[in-house]
């Protein structure tokens, strides 16, 4: 789309703006790019970049700033061309994350992301296994039944379901015995499919109970996963946000609700390696001034969650990529070792 000269000038402009936070004029750009170009040539290239929607002129300033599209081109080039050459600064590689309880590992990771980036660290807690080893039903009042699901690694989940009819404890025991005898070791999704086929073999009410029990196993990420957020207050010292209190309030609402964050992290979990989402160019990030750098983390080679940094569009992307990449590896190691130990 751009020739080498335009690419270099765009890259230089984005880097200057990230470093200084000031619109970049043609003279500054010529000097920073180290190119022997006349001011008129540089102004022409800037005009072309502006026409392509990659840079914009704020208010009456003579300088230019990158748009969401301009940042996107910049970070895509960085991820493809320079990914192999990224060196890891010592302050990122030195702190480790010790193996331990998953909740502690996740909390430590969120704080580490926030401290290293000076922005907001977010970590989606590991997905719970949907495979069950054992299931039990306990009768509560008002046609409510407590479902106790034990996963293969001993994780216990309790859920309450509402039933159409009153069940005796012996009926509940019969249903649990049937599920444990025939379906233990399968995922809830597989049980759901099998029940659809085998429903005729089972008595009506018991089949309804079993269906309700497996339907309550969450497929919706907001039901199942928890997001740990650290460092929201760091955004108060970001000039782009602190000067606009209504924007800042909307962002704090985002962290409070967490549902949109979950959706974003859930999308990132489908991707390999570091991903960058830039507000204004993507429906995934709801606010224009915001960028999110994410990476999935694994336990024993299986992706179980995502972590990332949320900050202004004007963030040092190269460093954020390093921070997120290293933290994802540290979390993967810590959780895999926790599981082994």
Helices and strands as residue ranges (DSSP letters): H 4-20, H 26-33, H 39-51, E 55-56, E 65-66, H 68-81, G 83-85, H 90-93, H 102-117, E 120-124, E 134-139, E 144-150, E 156-162, H 169-183, H 188-198, G 199-201, H 204-215, H 221-224, E 227-230, G 232-237, H 239-242, H 245-257, H 259-269, E 275-278, E 290-299, E 302-312, H 317-340
